[in-house]
Structures are given as C-alpha cells and as structure tokens.
Amino acid sequence: MINTILVPVAVAIVSVLVGGCAGYSLRKNKWETQAQNAAHDAKHILADAESKAKAVEADLASQQEAMKKAAADAKKEKILEAQEEIHHYRERVDNELNERRQEVSRQENRLLQREDAIDHKDSLLDQKDSQLTQKENQIKNCRLKF
C-alpha cells in the first residue's frame, strides 16, 4: 500500500524536478542566444557606422578635419548607444534569469516540503503498523491464555 502511494508521488516529484531543470536550461540557452545576437547586431551597427564615416571622409577631402570630428562623434555616439542597449538588454536578461532561478528555488522548496510531509506520513504509517502488530500479538497471547 505504501509503495503504491510512494512510487507515483516520487515519480511526480522527479518529473517536476526534471521538467523544471529542463525548462530552466532551455530558457537559459534562449537568453544566451539572444544576448549573443544582440552583441552581433551591435557589432554590425558599429561596422556600418565606421564604413559610413570612411565614405564621408573620402568624399569631402576639403573638409577632412571637420568630417573626422563629426564621424568620430557619431561613432562614439553609436558605440555608446549600442553599449547602453546591450547593458539594458543584459539587465533585463539577468533580471529574468534571477526571477526564473527564484521560481525554481521556490518550486524546489515546495517539493522538499511535500517530500518531508510524505516522509512524515510514511513514518506515522510505519508506527501505526507496528502498533497494530503489537496489538495483534497481544490479542493472540490473550487468546492463547484462554
């Protein structure tokens, strides 16, 4: 009787743990891929900004100093924007990861509490079984005496 109760409960607990870990792993991989894509996009934006700056310098040789300054300023601005975007994106991803970790931790705690409750019930059932066995023995002894 106890095994028929414990096996499905243990299977359910293990299934929830495995599912939680798999979900966490999949989400983590997704977030890492998104972070890599954002970095790649930022590099692409930087490459575009650099090529545009070089084209302007070649076309406007007479205004070379002014255009170099403007291109450098534009490049710095694009770099800062890209860095800010990456920073904000990483913050969002880190926050989401922390939330997911907290959720997994809460689920693990709930599962541990359930497991403790099941263990406690199991020990109570064992005690009751032992008490019943003692009472049966007492009844047998009483019957044998009479």
Helices and strands as residue ranges (DSSP letters): H 2-59, G 61-63, H 64-145
